[in-house]
């Protein structure tokens, strides 16, 4: 069954594979860096919200390089016996070091490759003299040592020209690594699609990753919104985006209209960016609202809305820092414009949160966060859970088994309060019988289930009719909700 809390991120980093969706943690891509598109920053912010199940894609501008270290011999004019190249490009590689020392066994050597704050990789008892030793060292790094340890995950080794003994007194520092993040643009984050994984770059590397929420970090180019929406729909994702720093809701609304996107697949945030206390660098930074919204959505169940949910870690927004709260008329205009905004206060109190809970659709029956998330969750779950049916003979028992499994799944959602009819109607229905599987369709190899599910409605407005005064005649017509 698909997991609904996987957050997909695309941005730049100082370590890690390029154009590959990887399970990411706090330092997969290096340390938090004050720059646009930074993956480590987005991961740190997401963790504050509670989004920790992340698949992330690192992109570069093509100028990234891997750090290297030259291991030398003891000749009068030292010759390189082997070159160690950092496993990934990026400046994290510049922090690596390597040393050759005496091995544990007699007449052998030990190679230690170190990364700060990580356990060192040790290749012990490397035997041989002259060129043979260097060839054995390269093999140990690249292929591992059978039964002892696997290949290095920090460096790749290439043979040099030395035929002399290694230097055992020098610690070699890696150098020359660069991130390739200087000329990144929004289009690099989106990049290009392909039929095979090797051809998919940027956003498209998240195909089949399981992510159900997508964040292209700091992207503001509205000409990319249609591409993002199309991709999100094809993968069952929900993609928050935003206007440029400081862009008003009127400006962003115009951009949304020009982009021609009227669909539940994306959520467009006003360009009122938020302030975050970056404790790693000791600064308060202005960061994109979509990063917070994507993390909030990914960390909550699919039937819920971002509306009025408290977001931790935000210290202010561009508007609140200027003591300019949004009026009710402005919030109404933002909602009507198919946008959302993070601000403080919220209807529930003095905290930061989203104020409309809308996606970019103009359809009032499909324009809530919960519609996109719940529809994607149900579709992906049903698609992933019934592959076992394919290849089996279509029998009454097979139909009953599939029906019973679907019924149990949907009943469980109803029991958990994730679907239902508040006024007492049925929460779901399933038809899987002769009525929708006639002989003509069965003969062609089709088995069809028609499923209807009633989503819970999100309360956007709570109206209280108040009548008061000394002449009011109070009549008790009910004491509790029903």
HELIX and SHEET records of a PDB file:
HELIX    1   1 UNK A   39  UNK A   49  1                                  11    
HELIX    2   2 UNK A   91  UNK A   95  5                                   5    
HELIX    3   3 UNK A  130  UNK A  143  1                                  14    
HELIX    4   4 UNK A  186  UNK A  190  1                                   5    
HELIX    5   5 UNK A  197  UNK A  199  5                                   3    
HELIX    6   6 UNK A  202  UNK A  206  5                                   5    
HELIX    7   7 UNK A  222  UNK A  224  5                                   3    
HELIX    8   8 UNK A  225  UNK A  235  1                                  11    
HELIX    9   9 UNK A  249  UNK A  259  1                                  11    
HELIX   10  10 UNK A  289  UNK A  298  1                                  10    
HELIX   11  11 UNK A  318  UNK A  321  1                                   4    
HELIX   12  12 UNK A  328  UNK A  336  1                                   9    
HELIX   13  13 UNK A  369  UNK A  385  1                                  17    
HELIX   14  14 UNK A  387  UNK A  389  5                                   3    
HELIX   15  15 UNK A  396  UNK A  415  1                                  20    
HELIX   16  16 UNK A  439  UNK A  442  1                                   4    
SHEET    1   A 7 UNK A  21  UNK A  24  0                                        
SHEET    2   A 7 UNK A  54  UNK A  58 -1                                        
SHEET    3   A 7 UNK A   7  UNK A  11  1                                        
SHEET    4   A 7 UNK A 213  UNK A 216  1                                        
SHEET    5   A 7 UNK A 238  UNK A 242  1                                        
SHEET    6   A 7 UNK A 266  UNK A 269  1                                        
SHEET    7   A 7 UNK A 339  UNK A 340  1                                        
SHEET    1   B 3 UNK A  68  UNK A  72  0                                        
SHEET    2   B 3 UNK A  80  UNK A  86 -1                                        
SHEET    3   B 3 UNK A 155  UNK A 159 -1                                        
SHEET    1   C 4 UNK A 121  UNK A 126  0                                        
SHEET    2   C 4 UNK A 109  UNK A 114 -1                                        
SHEET    3   C 4 UNK A  97  UNK A 102 -1                                        
SHEET    4   C 4 UNK A 171  UNK A 173 -1                                        
SHEET    1   D 3 UNK A 283  UNK A 287  0                                        
SHEET    2   D 3 UNK A 274  UNK A 278 -1                                        
SHEET    3   D 3 UNK A 314  UNK A 317 -1                                        
SHEET    1   E 2 UNK A 342  UNK A 343  0                                        
SHEET    2   E 2 UNK A 353  UNK A 354 -1                                        
SHEET    1   F 2 UNK A 428  UNK A 431  0                                        
SHEET    2   F 2 UNK A 450  UNK A 453 -1                                        
END                                                                             
